[in-house]
Amino acid sequence: MQELAENIFVETAYEGVNVGAIVTKGGIICIDAPSFPRDARHWVTRLSQLNSRPIKFIILTNAHGDRILNTRWLDAPIIAHENAAEKLNNYDKRYPQNLLDSLGQRNPMAGKELVNGPVDRAAVTFDKSITVAAGDYHIVLSHSPGPSPGNIWAYVPETGILFTGDSITVNEPPLLAEICSAEWLRTLNESINRLDVQCLVPGRGDISTPEEAVPPMLDYLSYVEENVRQIIIEGKRRESTVYLEETLLSKFPIGDLPLDWVQRQIRVGLERVYNEIKSTMETALV
């Protein structure tokens, strides 16, 4: 666990996602939850050593399976964007099995502990932005779509610390399964410049700065956008996007992630971008 500023902690060692904690006298405000049960239990134990009060809130930067399946271990009200909350509400009493299967494929050993429990719904939702009081700090939550329609950023202006969720990953491939490519590029090109960011906490990977972390993401997403658009202009079918896979695999190290799992993520994302761009182009012609 690393203390980035007084009472602001980050853990980047858990597999799957980075998690944060802001300690206040009234309890801890968590940012996301670990992907696997053993890590979630370990995180709760460590947090209890920082503050014995119950966790006050969990801020979800998005509703991807690796961030939502273990919120129950933190046992606190959830704050999320309304799109992420709607996704949770659309689930039945339990999470879809494919979320557990995907995590299990990423790490078969840790995945053995996954149990499909009741869906945790959001208690507080917002549209564009909301500010959460956190002791001596304020956490400004802003809608920052891209890796998913309900992705948000959590910014602490007093310290210049920004939690980006899956908008930015460092030395790990970004997740594309719910990609909104145009909005993602717009978020990175415009939103980051409006903030005085001194320390950037990515959704996954090492703590960084905008100068280091943003250019590789822009390069990756621009490559996807430009090449998929060209495929559509040339009248090729959606399946033609598969030839982009090898280049995308080379842009970020995959580390211990299973190659076939990363390939599926890329394939699904490319098909989604194809549909997104084609729909936009067809609408423009009407």
Buried (B, 14 or more C-beta within 10 A) or exposed (E): BEEBBEBBBBBBEBBBBBBBBBBBEEBBBBBBBBBBBBBBBBBBEEBEEBBEBEBBBBBBBBBBBBBBBBBBBBEBEBBBBBBBBBBBEEBEEEBBEEBBEBBBBBBEEBBEBBEEBEBBEBEBBBEEBBEBEBBEBEBBBBBBBBBBBBBBBBBBBBBBBBBBBBBBBBBBBBBBBBBBBBBBBBBBEEBBEEBEBBBBBBBBBBBBEBEEBBEBBBEBBBBBBEBBBEBBEEEBEBEBBEEBBEEBBEBBEBEEBEEEBBBBBBBBBBBBBBEBBBEEEEEEEE
